[in-house]
C-alpha cells in the first residue's frame, strides 16, 4: 500500500478473500434489480445490498443488475459464492479495480509482450496446424482493428514485440475506462492468457466459445492424446463460467 492507496494485487486478493467467506444460509426470499443513483442495484427483499467491502452494489445497466439478481434468486438454502461469477466480478470491480484502474490497465496490457497467440509449437505438425487455425485469425484481428503486427516465436523463446504494437494494445485496453468493463477485460485476459483474445471478444470479433477454444488448443490436444483428469476438468469448467461471465458483462454494458 502506498500513500493510503491499495495496489492492484492487494485489492483483487481482498475481493477474492471476501467472496470466500464461510457459506451463509439464505436470509432473503426474493432478489431483484432496482433503479438506484448512477445505476441499478441488487435488491434483496426490496433492500439494497453492499459488497464485502461495504460499497453500494450498484452496476451500470439494468441488464447486468438483472443477471446479478438472477444469481442470488437461484441460490438454495445456502449461498454459494462460487456459483455467482457475475456477483464476484461486480465485487472485484467495486472493491478492487475501481481503486486501481491504472495498475489494472498495466496488468492487462502487459500480456501483449508475451501473448499466447504469438508462441507456436514447432512440432508435432498436428498441434502446429491447430494453433495456426486458432491463432492466425487473432493476429488478423489485431492488424485490422489495431493496425499492428505481432511477431511469432517458435517454442518458448521470448520474442520482443514492436513498441507500436504494445502501445496500440495499451490504448485499446485504456478505452475500457469503466471499472466493470476493465474488470471483465482483465478476466478474459487472465483466463485465456491472451489480451488479443480478450480484445477480440470485447469487440465482438470472436464468439465466447471460439475464444475459449482458442485459449485451450494446446490443452485440448494433450487431452486427446493422454486423456482428461477429473479435477483438472472441474477446474476448467469453473474457469469457463468465469470467462463467460466476463464476456456477458461486456455485452450487458452495451445494453440499457
C-alpha positions in Angstrom: 0.0 0.0 0.0 1.3 3.4 -0.9 0.0 6.7 0.4 -3.1 5.0 1.6 -4.0 3.8 -1.9 -4.2 0.0 -2.2 -2.2 -1.6 -5.1 -3.9 -3.8 -7.7 -2.8 -7.2 -6.2 -4.0 -6.2 -2.7 -7.4 -5.0 -3.9 -8.1 -8.0 -6.1 -6.9 -10.5 -3.5 -9.0 -8.9 -0.8 -12.1 -9.0 -3.0 -11.4 -12.7 -3.6 -10.9 -13.4 0.1 -14.2 -11.7 0.9 -16.0 -13.9 -1.6 -14.6 -17.0 0.1 -16.2 -16.2 3.4 -18.0 -19.0 5.2 -21.1 -20.2 3.5 -24.2 -18.4 4.8 -27.8 -19.6 5.0 -30.1 -17.8 2.6 -31.5 -14.8 4.5 -33.9 -13.4 1.9 -36.9 -14.5 -0.1 -36.5 -12.6 -3.3 -33.7 -10.9 -5.3 -34.5 -8.2 -7.9 -32.9 -5.4 -9.7 -34.0 -1.9 -8.9 -33.1 1.7 -10.0 -30.5 3.5 -8.0 -28.5 6.6 -8.2 -26.0 6.3 -11.0 -27.1 2.8 -12.0 -29.1 -0.2 -10.8 -28.9 -2.0 -7.5 -29.3 -5.6 -6.3 -32.3 -5.6 -4.0 -32.8 -8.5 -1.5 -36.4 -8.4 -0.2 -36.5 -4.9 -1.6 -33.5 -3.6 0.3 -30.3 -2.5 -1.4 -27.1 -4.6 -0.7 -23.4 -3.8 -0.4 -20.2 -5.5 -1.4 -18.0 -7.3 1.1 -16.0 -4.0 1.5 -19.3 -2.2 2.2 -19.6 -0.3 -1.1 -23.0 0.0 -2.6 -23.6 -2.8 -5.0 -24.7 -0.7 -8.0 -23.9 -1.7 -11.6 -24.2 0.4 -14.7 -27.0 -1.2 -16.6 -30.3 -2.9 -15.8 -29.4 -5.9 -17.9 -26.3 -6.6 -15.7 -28.3 -5.9 -12.5 -31.0 -8.4 -13.5 -28.3 -11.0 -14.2 -26.7 -10.5 -10.8 -30.1 -10.7 -9.2 -30.8 -13.9 -11.0 -27.7 -15.4 -9.5 -29.0 -14.6 -6.0 -32.5 -15.8 -6.8 -31.1 -19.1 -8.0 -29.4 -19.8 -4.6 -30.8 -22.6 -2.5 -30.8 -22.9 1.3 -27.2 -21.7 1.5 -25.4 -19.0 -0.5 -22.6 -20.4 -2.7 -20.4 -17.6 -4.0 -18.6 -20.0 -6.4 -21.9 -20.2 -8.4 -22.2 -16.4 -8.7 -19.5 -15.3 -11.2 -21.3 -12.1 -12.1 -21.5 -11.1 -8.4 -17.9 -11.9 -7.9 -17.0 -9.7 -10.9 -19.1 -6.9 -9.6 -17.4 -7.1 -6.1 -14.0 -7.1 -7.7 -14.9 -4.1 -9.8 -16.3 -2.1 -6.9 -13.9 -3.2 -4.1 -10.7 -3.6 -6.2 -10.4 -2.3 -9.8 -12.3 0.9 -9.2 -9.4 2.0 -6.9 -6.6 0.6 -9.1 -7.6 1.4 -12.7 -4.1 2.4 -13.9 -2.5 -0.7 -12.3 -5.2 -2.9 -13.9 -4.5 -1.4 -17.3 -0.8 -2.2 -16.8 -1.6 -5.7 -15.8 -3.8 -6.4 -18.8 -1.6 -4.6 -21.4 1.4 -6.5 -20.1 0.1 -9.7 -21.7 0.9 -8.2 -25.1 4.6 -8.7 -24.5 4.2 -12.5 -24.5 0.7 -13.1 -25.8 -0.4 -16.7 -26.1 -1.2 -16.5 -29.8 2.4 -15.5 -30.7 4.0 -18.7 -29.4 3.8 -21.6 -31.7 4.8 -25.3 -31.4 7.4 -26.4 -33.9 6.1 -30.0 -33.6 4.1 -32.1 -33.7 2.7 -30.9 -37.0 -0.9 -31.6 -36.0 -0.6 -29.2 -33.0 1.1 -26.6 -35.0 -1.7 -26.7 -37.6 -4.3 -26.4 -34.8 -2.6 -23.4 -33.3 -2.4 -21.7 -36.7 -6.1 -22.2 -37.3 -7.0 -20.8 -33.9 -4.4 -18.0 -33.6 -3.9 -16.6 -37.1 -7.4 -15.1 -37.1 -6.5 -13.2 -33.9 -3.4 -11.8 -35.5 -5.5 -10.7 -38.4 -7.9 -9.1 -36.0 -5.0 -7.2 -34.4 -3.9 -5.9 -37.8 -7.4 -4.9 -38.9 -8.7 -3.5 -35.6 -5.5 -2.1 -34.1 -3.4 -1.6 -37.2 -0.4 -3.5 -35.9 1.5 -6.7 -36.4 2.9 -9.2 -33.9 6.0 -11.3 -34.2 5.8 -15.1 -33.8 8.1 -17.3 -31.8 8.8 -21.0 -32.2 8.7 -22.8 -28.9 9.0 -20.8 -25.7 11.9 -18.5 -26.6 10.8 -14.9 -25.8 10.5 -12.6 -28.8 10.2 -8.8 -28.1 7.2 -7.3 -29.8 7.3 -4.0 -31.7 6.8 -1.0 -29.5 4.0 0.3 -31.7 2.1 -2.9 -31.2 2.4 -2.7 -27.5 1.2 0.9 -27.4 -1.8 0.1 -29.6 -2.8 -2.7 -27.3 -2.4 -0.4 -24.3 -4.6 2.2 -25.9 -7.3 -0.4 -26.6 -7.2 -1.5 -23.0 -7.3 2.0 -21.7 -10.5 2.6 -23.7 -12.2 0.4 -21.2 -12.4 3.2 -18.7 -15.3 1.9 -16.6 -14.4 -0.4 -13.6 -16.8 -3.1 -14.7 -15.5 -3.1 -18.3 -11.9 -3.2 -17.2 -12.6 -6.0 -14.6 -14.3 -8.0 -17.3 -11.4 -7.4 -19.8 -9.0 -8.5 -17.1 -10.9 -11.7 -16.5 -10.9 -12.5 -20.2 -7.2 -11.8 -20.5 -6.0 -13.7 -17.4 -8.2 -16.7 -18.0 -7.2 -17.0 -21.7 -3.5 -15.9 -21.4 -4.1 -13.5 -24.3 -5.0 -9.9 -24.4 -5.7 -10.3 -28.1 -8.3 -12.9 -27.4 -9.8 -10.6 -24.7 -10.0 -7.7 -27.1 -11.5 -9.8 -29.9 -14.3 -10.9 -27.6 -14.7 -7.3 -26.3 -15.1 -6.0 -29.8 -17.4 -8.9 -30.8 -14.9 -10.1 -33.4 -14.9 -13.6 -31.8 -17.6 -15.6 -30.0 -17.1 -16.7 -26.4 -17.0 -20.3 -27.5 -14.4 -19.7 -30.2 -12.3 -17.6 -27.8 -12.3 -20.3 -25.1 -11.4 -23.0 -27.6 -8.5 -20.9 -29.0 -7.2 -20.4 -25.5 -7.1 -24.2 -24.9 -5.8 -25.5 -28.2 -2.7 -27.0 -26.5 -4.6 -28.4 -23.6 -7.2 -30.0 -25.8 -4.5 -31.6 -27.9 -3.0 -33.1 -24.8 -6.3 -34.3 -23.6 -7.0 -36.1 -26.8 -3.6 -37.7 -26.6 -3.4 -38.6 -22.9 -6.9 -38.3 -21.6 -8.6 -35.9 -19.2 -8.0 -35.5 -15.5 -11.2 -35.2 -13.4 -10.0 -32.5 -11.1 -8.5 -30.5 -14.0 -11.7 -30.8 -15.9 -13.7 -29.4 -13.0 -11.3 -26.5 -12.6 -11.5 -25.8 -16.3 -15.3 -25.8 -16.1 -15.2 -23.3 -13.3 -12.9 -21.0 -15.2 -15.1 -21.3 -18.3 -18.0 -20.0 -16.2 -15.9 -17.0 -15.1 -14.8 -16.4 -18.7 -18.4 -16.5 -19.9 -19.5 -14.1 -17.1 -16.8 -11.6 -18.1 -17.9 -11.7 -21.7 -21.5 -11.3 -20.7 -20.6 -8.3 -18.6 -19.1 -6.5 -21.5 -22.2 -7.3 -23.6 -24.5 -6.2 -20.8 -22.7 -2.9 -20.5 -23.7 -2.2 -24.1 -27.4 -2.7 -23.3 -29.7 -0.3 -21.4 
